[in-house]
């Protein structure tokens, strides 16, 4: 798959670790579709995503630069106060999980934040 640097798969542990090239445009759903085509069932994905914080009312999202991809953010109570002090349009690196999205509608599943840091530009 173009944009993928390396893949490490463990069938015994049931995971695939995928390293992407800088500036790739691969989506979580494209990876899941490749997994399905190879006869496996994708599960929740642990991800690290670089993006721009977007606020709309009480909703937060992470917009991935250079793509149309935007992850709605689910922020745990322990990170809410810290994230509230982050400026609009700040560039973040977010670690978290993404459940399977809705393939019928193409909606991106929310990114459940585990941690984040502000990317220094």
N, C-alpha and C positions, 0 to 999 in steps of 0.2 A: 504494500500500500504506500503510495507516494506520501512523503511527509513523516514516515516512521523511520527512526534511526535504528532501533533494535527491539527485539521481542524475546522475552524469556517466559517459557510456559512450564508449569508443573501440573501434570495431570493428577498426580497423587494428592496435591494440596488444593487443586481446583482453582488455580489463578493464572493469570497472564500479566506480566509486567511489561509495559510498552513505553519506550522512550521516544519522544517525538522530536523532530528537527525544529530548530528555531524558525518561527514564521510559518509553521505548517497551518493548514486549513482543515485538518481532519476533525470530524465531530465525534462525540461519544457514540451517537447513533450509527455512524459509518463503521466504527469498530465493532459495535454489537452486531451489525448486519453481517460483517465478515465472519464473526464467531458463529452465527447461525448457519451461514452457508457451509461451514465446515462441520456441521452436525452437533454443535454444542449449544447450551442454553446460557446466555449471559445473565449475570446477576448484578447486584449493586456494584458500582464502580467507585474506587477511591481515586481521587483526582487532585492535581495541583494545577490551578488555572491562574494565568495572569490576565488582568482586565481592569477596566475603569468602573468605579463605583457610580451607580446611577440611582438617584432617589426620585420616587414619584409618590407623593403623599407619604403614607406609612410604608409603602413597598420599597424594597431594595433589590437591585439586580447587579450582576457583573457582566458588563459588555466586553466581549473579546475583540481587541483591535484587529482591523483588517478583515473581519468577518461580519456576518449578520447575526452571529450567535450571541444570545443574551440569556444568562442563567438567572432565574429568580432565586434570591437568597433566603435561606432559612437560617436565622441567627439564634444560637442558643442563648439562654438568659445570661450566662456568664460572660458573653462577649458583647451584649447589647450596649452597655455604657461605653465601653472602649470604642466600638464602631460608631456610636453617636457623635463622638468627637472628631471623627475623620471627615475631612473636607469633601464636598461634592466633587465628582470627577477625579478623585484621587486614584492613583494607580496602585492596585493591590496584588498580592500573591496570596491566593486562598487555597488551603488544604481542606478537603471535605469529601463527602460522598454524594453520588448521583444515582438515584433509583432508576429503574427502567421507565422511559418516557412513554407517551401515548403515540404509538406508530401510526394510528389512523389519522390523527390530527397534525402530527409533526411537532407537537408542543414539546419543548425542552423541559425535562424534569427539573425540579428545584435542586440547587446545590446546597446541601446541608453543611454549613461551616463547622469545622473542627478548630481551626485557627487561621489567622491571617497576619500579614505584615504589610506595611506600606512600602512600595517599591520606590527606591530613590532613583530619580531620573536626572 
